[in-house]
Structure formats: structure tokens, C-alpha cells
């Protein structure tokens, strides 16, 4: 059983990113709308390294974010500090809280499955957020370790190799249909889509093995009755 981190176990989603952009604007005295800044930052990730596309370009997140902020600040003619902005975003991700259901689900599954985590993240902020929230796994794999980012099948193949398990025997649980459903299924894994907001499945995204409204739905699905 392999989990995604942000948006699946860690409660940091689009409103939190927008709030972080507002903090950056306040700290750096930038005259910009936070929601617009976030949209442009996200578009820059698609444009500059094809994130969430089939074949994304790997780069450490702290460097990638600095590059994206630099691109956005230049387009908006803002006198911002890209590295300071990237570091603030990293700090917010490192300090994010876990969903209330995360630890109980992990502990309910622990006696029955080997548990691992695979995330598009750098080692430093990923390990910090897991430690802060007391989330323990047999193996923690980052995109930094793998040298690839989801949905590239290479990162899932790397995880299978580290775990020593055939991909077809691994269930990957995540919230984002592109990296967390398309990615593992293309790599030969099973996928549990944690779809808390009941989004429709995007076109060209394969049907997940399981579609759940909460992380807690994994327990009755995977733990035998009476255990």
C-alpha cells in the first residue's frame, strides 16, 4: 500500500496555496492578486516543466519554484524575490497539518500491509511534514530520490524496485487524478482515487481501481472484517 502525501494525507490544497501567495505578496509588498498569482504560478509549472503532463521534466522543487516565481514576477513586472518566495512556500508545506483521518487509517492498515509513501516533493520538506504529524512508513520515496515526478511511470517503477514488489501488487492512493490515477495505472499499479470533492473523472484518465470519498474508505475495503 503506497500513499501520496499532499492532498491525500496532508491537508494542503488550492486554498492553502492561494493563502501562501497572499503571504508572499504581503511580505514582499507586491501589488498582486493572490489567486491570480497562484494561477500564473501553476501555468508556469505546466509551461516550464510539463508538470501533470504525461512526461514531466524533473527538477528539485525549491529550484523549480524559484524559476516559476521568477517567470511570473517578470511577466507581471513585480519586484519580487523568487528564492525568498520559493522558500516561504517550502516552509508552509513543511508545516502543513495532516487530515484528521490520516493517522487512524495508517494505523488500521499497518498490521495487514507494508506501508510506503511516494510524493512529488523534495526530501527536506517532505520528511519534516511527516515527522511533525507523526506519520510513519516503512519506506518514504520522494521525486528527489527517484529523479522523476508523477505521473511519469519511472517514479512508480522506482518505488516498486525499492519495495521489491511487482507493480501489479501495489495499490497507490492519491487525490489528484492525473499524477495519482493516470500515473500508477500506466505503471501497472492499482489506483485508489481519494476524491473528497466528488469531481468527475477527467477525459483520458483511466478508471481507477477504487474511487473513494475519503481516506477512511480504505479501511473497510482492505481490512478483513473482525480485524
N, C-alpha and C positions, 0 to 999 in steps of 0.2 A: 504494500500500500504506500503510494507516494503522494504527497500533498504539495500543492502550490502554497505560497506564503501570502502575499498582499492581495486583499480582496477575498481570500478564502479563509485563512486562519487569522490574519492581521487586518484589523478594521481601519483601512486607509483606502478610500475610494475617491471618485472625482471631486466631491465637495471639499475633501481634505486637501487635495491638490490645489484647488482654487483658493482656499483659505491660505495655503502656503504662499501662493503667488501674491496675495494681498499683503502678507507679512513682508515679503521681499520688496514690494513696492514701498511699503512704509519705511522699512529700514534704509533703503537706498534713495528715498524721496523721489520716486519715479512717478510721473504723471501718466498712469496707465490703468485700464480696467483689468482687474484680476482675472475675470472669466475670459476676456479676450486674450490676455497674455497666456493663459493656460491652453486655449485652443491653438494659438500660434506655436506654442512650445510643442504641443502634441503633433501638429502638422510638420514641424521641423524634424521630429523623430522619424516620421514616415519618409520625408524627403531626403534626409541626410543619411539614414542607415536602414530604411525599409523596415522599421520595427512593426511587428504584427503582420508582415507580409510573409510569403512562403519561404523566402531566402534572405532573412535579415542579416545585416553586417554586424559582426561583434565588435564592441569596444567597451572598455570599463565604463560603468555608468557615471562616475564622477567626471570623467573626461568628456563623455558623450553629452552629458547635461550642460557642462560649461560651453561646449561647442554650440548646442542648441540655444542657450541663453544669448550667446554672442550673436548668433544669426538673428534672433528675434529682436534684440536690442538695436542692432543695426537697421533692421527693416523699419522699426518704429522711431528711429533716431533718439533713443533713450541713452543717457549716460550711465548705464548700469555696469556693475562689476560681475561678469559672468561666473568667475570662480567662486566669489562670495555667495552668489545666488545658488550655485550648484551645491555648495557646502551646506547652506541652510536647508535645502531640500533633503539632502542626505541625513542631516540631523533630525528632521521631522520624521523621516521614515524609520530611523533607528529608535526613536522614542514612541512609536505608534503602539496603541493597545491591541490586544488580541480580542476577537469576538468572545463573548461570554461562553459560547458553546464549544470553543476550540479545545480547551484542556479536558473537559469531560469526555468529548468524543475520542480524543487521542488516547486517554487512559482506558476507555472502554474497549478500544481496538487492540491495545498493546498486548494483552495476553494471547491474542489469536493471530496476529500478523507481525511481520517485520515492518517497521515504520520508517519512512525516509521523507525528506523534503527536497524539492527541486524548485529553484526560483531564479527568475531573471533578476539578479542582484549582485552587488559586489560583496565579498566575504565580510568586510568590516561592519557595514550597517546591518547585514542580514544576521550575522551571529549576535550582534548587540540586541536586536529586537527580539530574537528568540530567547536570549538569556534574561532580558528584562521581564518577559512574560512567562518564564518557566516552562517553555515548550521544548521537550526533549525528544530526540530522534536517534535511531541507530546511525543514520548517515544524513549529513546535510550537504547538498550539492548546489553550488551557485553557477551562474553563467560564467563568472570569472574563472572558476576551476575548469569548466568544460571548454572554454574558448568559443562558445556559441550561445545564441539566445533563442528562446522559443519564438515561433513554432518550428524552427529548424529541427528536423528529425535527429540531427547529430547530437544535440544536447540530451535527448531522450536515450539515444543509443549509448552515450557516455554513461548515463545513470544506470542503465541495465548492466553495463560492463562492470561498474564499480560495485553494484549489488550482487553480481554473479547470478543473475536471474534472467531467463529468457523474457523478452519484451512482452510476449503474449500472456505471461503470467502476472503482469504488473497492472494494477489499477491506479490511474492517475486522477486525482480530484482537484478541480480548479474552477474559478468563477468566470473566466474570460473565454468565450467560445473559440477565438482564433488560436491563441497560444495553448489553451488548456483542453481543447477538444480536437481541433484540426491537427495540432502538433503531435500529441501522443498517438492518435489513431493512425496518422501517416507513418509513425514509427513502429506500428504493430502492437501498441498497448491498448488496453481498455481505458475508457474515459468516463468519469462521473462529473457531470456539469452541475456545479452548485449555483443554481440560478435563482438567487434570493428575490430578484425583482420580476421574475416571470417574463423575461424577454423572449420574443420569438427567435427561433433559431435562424441565424443569417443564411442567406443563399450561399451555396457552395461549401457550407460547413457540414461535414458528415454527421449523421445521427449519433449522439453519444450512447455509450452502453447503458448509462443511467442518467436520468435528469431529476434533480432533487431541488426542493425549495429551501433546504437548509443543510448545514453540515451534519446536524443531528440525524438526518435521514439515513446516513451511512450505517448507523448502529443496528437498527432492526434489519437492514438489508444484509449486513455482513456478519453479525454476531449470532450464533445459533441460539434459539430460544432456551431460556433457563440458565444461560451463562452470564 
